[in-house]
Amino acid sequence: MNISISNTTEKPIYQQLYEQISGQILNGELGSGYVLPPIRKAAHELRVSVITVKKAWEELERSGLINTVTGKGCFVAEFSPEEMLQKRNEMVLKQMESDTSYYKSFGLTLDEVIELLKRIY
């Protein structure tokens, strides 16, 4: 598990953790059954609050990406390739819906958004 925390972004640290780990799960870097580090250990290694890591792990579980087994730890959920693709698309569409509202507030057209996206992609 490779995590990079930025203190220069407005994005909360728990959300950075959630997005990076969910990305690693959905692109196959962290396979089914992978054991996430315990919350306290992850907090210590990342030099963040235990509460921050706990919130990220809770979001991962709420999203169905990990399962918590009391006394054993947190494990990446099992997905078939089709389920993984579906989960990835659901999460991306949810984010795109939020982003689209933001772009519309600036009066951008779909073509303008696509052109801007092409510049950074």
Order of alpha helices (4+ residues) and beta strands (2+ residues): alpha-beta-alpha-alpha-beta-beta-alpha-alpha
